[in-house]
Amino acid sequence: MSLSEPETRPQDVGKHQDTENVREPSTDTQNGVESGDEPSVAEIERIYRKLDYRIIPAFWVLYFLCSAIRSNVGLAQTMNMDVGHDLGSVLRLTPHQISTGLALFYVCYVVFDLPSNLVMTRLSPHVWMSRIVISVGIIGSCMAAMKAAWSLYLLRLLLGIFIAGMWPGMTYYLTLFYPPSRTGKRIGQYFTAAQISAAVVGLVSAGFQKMDGERGLVGFQWMFLVYGIITIAVGIVLLWWLPDRPLAPGVEPPQRKYFKWLPRSPPALTGRDAEIHYHDLRRVYHRPQWSVRDLLRVFLDWRLWPLLVMYFGVVGVGIGVQNYATVIIRGMDQSLNGIDLSLLTAPIWLMDLLGILLVTPFSDRFHKHRALFFSLPVCLQILGLLLTTYAGSASNPWPRYGGLLIVGFGLGPTVPITMSWTTEVFQPRHGEVGVAAASAVVSGWGNLGSILTTYALYTGWPSDSAAPGRAKFRKSNLVMVGILCASILSSVVMQTGLWVAERRRRARGVDEPGKIVDGAARREAQQRGLQGLGSSGLFRVFRKGA
């Protein structure tokens, strides 16, 4: 298919703006960007790699730091516990109060995720992302000054408000530069920052524990302060680092009415590269003006709700393990000190990283079968939780720790796959507002699973936390197995529904929505022979070094 085929507009989404002032680099549907000069697949790949170098490292760094600040409360529960300088002892908190503080973050996150992402569609996305990171850094620094339960509650609430929109905003931002079938691997690439953050923060916390008592601050206070200051600095740099939304050739950036003093970041692509990208993703350049009616259509789309349940399960388990890994491991062996627990937590997230790197590229290549690549890792999570619950013995608890490592591997690819599937389904059907709203609802409301696992399970479930011996946390683990089963069922419903809808479209002779919008990815798949999943399809992948 030629790069310059007429664009396919999302169904029933408002009218396009600024289309009259756009200079069309080419109108010849046979000859590509310029007559007789159609770009090769290698050239298109080079352009997307150039975008990768500009966007993915920035996203990786910001997500690493924001994940560290968000999850440091979990580590602070056991840091310097042997000398009474852990979070609970310093602030005189009960385990239930800590669970409440952890859950309050997700309450605000759920409420403000959607509004934040919708605001991002109206403003410069890179400025909004920078605002989020700077705000998170300020709140993270303030957490070093917590003195009582009320301060933990307040700061966790504020953190949830200000960080809301970051994760779905990153997904939305990617769709401004990449077609949906290219997003899964890239979401996985910067999502590894959360896993490496969990591992590195666990290791680095051992160093902060050595600083306990320096200048009147305990170990976890040093941790909050240092991460907060670094995050503020990175947020400021992002104003120059991240590119603004792409503009069609011949279109000048709009004049700012407010914040004229903010710097303009250099464009991600120029010259011929920009023209090729324009033809590849015209839907991005001709932005639709969406209305409340368009937003309601997104909520009425049945495809939204299976994706939400999928995310609910996997992110709930992921956050539960992230916040309570040290508590679960300590329940296996009471002789472990804070440094031991921090060091034992790191391998869980290294396994998570391995799962992302191995699975998400195949999920993109066989994007018609995302349910399979989602369900298999979830099954591994279930296996790992069952091992953590029932394996080993009182004298040898380490098989239970092995179960946590398996859980980590299974967790890795599931969140990126869910988010990339969301963009793939909603972008061609609902356009920009579809991606922004659906990704925010899935990640925001899906975090209700995080509220369940942080507030109601583990230390938030007194009878389960006080259970003797190997029965400790058994009920919490089994609840997480249950919500993972619901996630698998939802992915099956989603895949089946898409297959049925596609067959009905073909029977009516109607083209698949978004067929031209994602033309570059389809052309690449045809040339590489990756249309089907099966023995022949997999053989072609390995044979061509994919």
N, C-alpha and C positions, 0 to 999 in steps of 0.2 A: 504494500500500500504506500502511496506517495505521502511525503511529509506534508504536502500542501493541500490535502483533501479538505473539503469544506468542514467547518467545525460542527460538532453535534452539541447542541445546548442541552443542559439538564432539563428534565421535563417539568413544565409548569413553574419554573423559578423565574423571579422578576425580570425586568427588561435589562439588557446589557447597557452599561454606561461607557462613554468615551470611545465608542466604536467608530464614530464618524471621523475622529482625529487620528486614527491609527493608520500609519503608512504600511500598506501591504507589501512586504518584500517580494512576494511572487504570487501570481494568481494562476500560474500554469500547473494544473493538477497532474501533469505527466512528468514534469522536469524538476520537481523539488524546489529547493530554496531559490536557486537561480537557474535560468534555462541551461540545460545540459550539465548541471553541476549538482546532482543529488548527493547528499552526504552519505557516506558509507556507514555501516554498523560500527566499525572501529572508531570513526569520527564521533558518532553519537556517544559511544562509550567513553571516549576521552572527555567529552563535555560533562557528562555526569560525574566522572572522576574529579574534574575540576570543581564541581559543586561540592563533592564529598570533602575535599580538602578545606573548603571554606566553612562548611556548616557542621559536619560531624564532630571534629575535634572540639569546637566551641560548645556544642550540645553535651559532649562527653564531660567536659570540665564542669559546666554548670550543674549537670545532673549529679555528678560525683559529690560536689560540695553540698548541694541542697539535700541529697539523700543522707549524707553524713549528719547534717544538722537535725534532720527529721528523726533519725534513728538513734542518735546518741543517748537519748533517755534510757533506751534499753540497756546499753552498756553501763551507764551511770548507776544502775541498780546494784551492780556487783563490784564496781571499782573501789579498791581500798577498803573492802568490807571487813577485812581482818582487823583494821584499826578504827572501825566505826566511822569512816569517811565516805561511805557510799551515799547515794542520793537519798534513800529512805531514812538513814540515820541522821544526816545533816539537816534535812528538812522536817524530820520527825513525822514521816509519812507511813501509813499502813500500806500493805500491798494493794488493798482495794482502792486507796486514794491514788496510787501510782497508775493503776489500771484506768481509773476515771480520767486522769490527766492525759494518758495516751489516747483514750477514746475521744476526748473533746476535740482533738485536732481533726479527726475525721468527720465529726459533726459539721464543723465549719467548712471543711473541704468539700463535703457533699453539697452543701447549700450554695457555695460561691463558685464552684467549678464551671457551671454553665454560663452564668453572667460574665465571668472573666473571659471565657473563650469567645463569647459573642462580641464583647468589647474589642477583642483583638482583631476581629474582622473589619472593624471600622477605623482602627488606628494603625500606625506603623508597627508591624509585628515585632521587629527587633527592639524597638523602644519599650514595648510592653513586656517583652521577655526580660530585658535589662531591669525594668522596674521590679519585676518579681524577684529576681536574684538579689538585688540590693536590699529589698525589704526582708528577705529571708535571712540575709547576713546580719542585719540590724537586730532582728528578733533573736537569732542564735547567740549573738554577743550578750544580749540582755539576760539570757538564761544563766549566765555565769553569776548573776546577782540574785538568783532565787533564794528566798529565805523561809518560805512556808508553803502550805498546800495551795493557798489562794494565788500565789505568784506562779506556781506551776500551771494551774488551771488557766490563768489569764494569758500567759505566754503561749501555751499550746493552742488556745483559741485564736490568738492573733496569728500564730504561725499557719494555722489552717486557712485563715482568711487570705493572707498575703501570698501563700504558695499556691492557692487554688488557681487552676488554669495553666500551671506550668507543664504538666505531663500531657494533657490533651492539646495544649497550645503548641507543644513541640511536634505532635503528630500533624496538627493543622498546618503548621509552618512547612513541614516536609512536603505536603501536597501542593504547595505553591511552586515547588521546583522539580518534583518527581511525579511520574504516573503511579497510580496505586500499586501496581504489581512490582514496583521497585522499592516500596517503602518498608516491607517486612524486615529485610536484611539490615537496612539502615536503622530502623527502630531498635533492632537487636544489637547493633553496634554501639549505640550510645546507651542502651539499657544495660550493657555490661558495666557501665560506670557504677550502677547501684550495687552490683555484685562485688566489684573490686573495692568499692567504698566500704561495704560491709566487712570485707576481708581486711582491708588496710586499716580501717578505723579500729577494728578489733586488735590488730597488731600494734598500731600506734598508741592505742589506749594504754598499753603496757608501759610505754614511755611516759605518758602523762601521769600514770600512777607513781612513777619515780619522782615526779615533780611535786608530789603531795606535800603541802605545807609551805612551799616556796611563796614568799611575799604574801603570806596569809591566805592563800587560795588552796583548796583541796584539789585533788587530781581531776575530777570531772569538771570543775569550774575552769581550769586551764584549758581543758578540751573544748568546752563551749566557746570560750573567748577567742582562742586561736582560729578555730574554724569559721567563726563569725566574721572576724576581720578579713581573712583571706577571701571569703565569699563576697563581701562588700566591694573589695578591689576588683574582683573578676566581673561583677555586675557592671561596674563603670566601664571596664575595657570592652564589654560586649557591645556598647554603643558604636564602636568603630569596627568591631570584629565581624558581627553578623550582618549579612546584606539585608536590605529592605526588600519588600515584595518586588518581583520582577515587573518591568514595564515593557510594553510593546515597542518595537523600533519606531522612532519618530515621536514618541510621547514623552513630554517633559514631566519631571516629578511635580506633584501639586504643591502650591505654595502653602506653607504652614500658617495658620491663624494664631496658634499658640505654640509655646516652647520653641520659638525661632532660634534660640541659642543652642539647641541640641545639634550635635554634629550629624552630617549625612554620611552614612557609610558608603564606601565605593561599591558600584554594582558588581554582582557576582560574575556576570558575563558581559562581554563587549564584542562589537564587530560581527563577524560571521557566526561566531558561537552563539551570540544572542539571537540572531535571526533563526538559526536552526532550532534553538530551544523554543522560540516563539511558535514555529510551525508544529513543534512536537506537543506543545501544551497550550493551545490557544484558549482553552477554557479558563486558564489562570489569568491571562492578560485582559480578557474582556470580562471584568468582574460583574456579576449580577447584583442588582440592588434587591436584597431580600426583604420580605415583610413578615409580620406576625403570622399571616396565613401560611407562608412557606415554612415557618418554624413549626406550626401545628402539623403540617404534612409529615414532617420528620417524626414527630411523636406518634402519629397514627400509622406509621410504617411498621408492620409486624416484625420486620427483621431486626429492629432495635432491641427487642426484649430478650431473645435468646442470647444475643451478644452480651447483654448486661448480666444475665445469670452466669454465663461462662466466666466473665471477669470477676463477678462476685465471689465465686469459689476460689479461683486461683490466687487472686490478690489477697483475699482473706487469709488463706493459708500462708502465703508469702510474708505478709506483715506479721502474722502470728509467730512464725518461726523467727523472723527478724527481731521482734521485740522480746521474745522469750527463749531464744536459743540458749543463752547463758543459764537461765533458770532451769530449763529442761535438762541440760547437761549436768548442772549441779545436783539435780534430783537423782541422777545416776550414780554420782560419787560425791558425797558430802565433804570429802577431804580436799577437794580442789579449791585453790585460792583464786582471787580475782584475775591475776595474770594468766593462770592456767586456763580459766574459762574464756578469756579473750583470745588466747592462742588457738583453742579448740574450735572457736566459732568460725575462724577464717576459712578453713577447708570447705565448710558448707557452701560458702559463696564462690569459692573457686570452682566447685562442681557445678554450681549454677551458671557460672561463666562458660564452662565447657559445653553445657547443654545449649546455650544460646548460639555459640559459634558453630556447633555441629548441625543443629536442626533448622534454624531460621533461613539459611540460604536455600535449602530444599523446599521449604514452605513457600518461598517466593517463586521458585521455578515451577512448582506444581501447585500454583495458587488456586486451581479449581478443586483441590483436595485438602484445603486447610483444616477441615474437621479431623482428618486422620492425623495430621502433624500436631494438632492440639490434643487429641484424646490419648495418644500413646504416652506423651510425657505426663499427663494427668494420672494415667494408670501407674506410672512409676512413683508418683507422689503417694498414691494410695498404698502401694507396696511398702514404701519407705516408712510411712506412718504406722502401718501394722507391725513392721519390724521394731520400730521405736517403742511400740506399746507392749509387744509380747516376746520379743527375742531376748536372748541372753539369760543371765541368772544373777542372783544377788552377789555372787563372788566374781562374776565376769559380765559387767554391764556393757562392754564395748560393742557387741553386736547391735545394741540399741543406737549407739552413736553412728554405726554404719548405716542404719536406717535413715538418720538425719542427712547423711551425705547423699543418699539416693533421692530423698525429698528435694535437696538442693538442685540436683541435676534435672529433675522433672520440672521444677519451678521455672527454670531459666527461659525456655522458649515460649511458654504459654501466654504471657502478657504481651510480648511483641506480636505474636500471631493474632491475638484477639484485636489489638489496635489496628494492625494492617488490614485485617479482614473488614473491620468497620469502615475504613476509608475506601476500600475496594467496592463495598456494597453501596455506600451512600453518596460517593462523589458523582458517579454518572447519573444517579436518580434524582439527587437533590442539590447538586452543586456545592458552592462554598459553604452555605449555611448548613447543608447536610453534614459535611465533614466536621465543621466546628461544633454543631449541636450534638451530633451522635457521639463523637469522640469524648465530649465533655460529659454527656449523660452516662455513657458506658464506664468511663474511668471515675467519674464523680459518684454517681449513685451506686456503682459497683463497689465502691469503697465502704458501703454499709457492711460488707463482709469483714472489713478491717475493724469496724466498730464491734462486731460480734466477737472476733477472735481476741481483741485487746481488752474489752471490757467484761465480757461474760465468761471467758475461758481462762485456763491456767490460774494465775494468782487472783484473777477476778472471780473465780469459782471456788469459794472457801473450802467446801467439802472435798473437791477434787485436789486442791492444793495440799490439804491436810491428810490425804489418804496415805496409808503406810506402805513402805517398800515399793515394789514394782507397780502397785496400783496407782501411784502418784501420777497425776495428769492423764490417766487412761481415758476418762470420759471426754476430756478436751480433745485428745487425739482422734477419738472415734467420731466426735461431732465434725471435725475437719474432714474426715473420710466421707461423711455424709454429704457435705456441701460440694466436695469434689465430684461425687457421683452425679449430683445435680448439674454440674458444669458439663460433664460428658454427655448427659442426656440432652442438654440444650444445644450442644454442638451438632448432635445427630439431627435434632429437629431443624436446626438452621440449614445444614447441608441438604437434608431431604426437601425442605421447602424451596430452596434455590433450584434444585434439580427439577422439581415439579413445575415451578414457574417457567423455567427455561424450556421445558418440553411443550408447555402450553403456548409459549411465544412462537416456537418453531412450527407448531401445528397451525397457528394462525398466519404464519408467514411474516411475522414481525421481527425486525432486527433487534438484536440484544442492545439494551440501553448502554451508551458509552462506548460502543464498538470503535468509533473513530477517535474518541478522546484519548484512548490508551493505545493508539496506533503503534508507537515505537516499541512498546513492550510486546505487542502481538507479532510485529514483524521479526523482532529478535527471536521470539520463541519459535516461529516457523523456520527461521534459518538455522537454528540450532537443533531443531527436531525435538522440542521439549513439550509437545502438545499433550501427550498422554502420560498417565502414571501406570506403571506396570513393569514387567521384566525388560521389555524392549526400551521403554523410556529411561529407566534407570541405567540400562546398559549404555545408552547414548551419552548420558551424563558423565559416567566414569570414563568412557572411551575418549570423549573430547576434553577431559580434564576440567569439567565444570565444577 
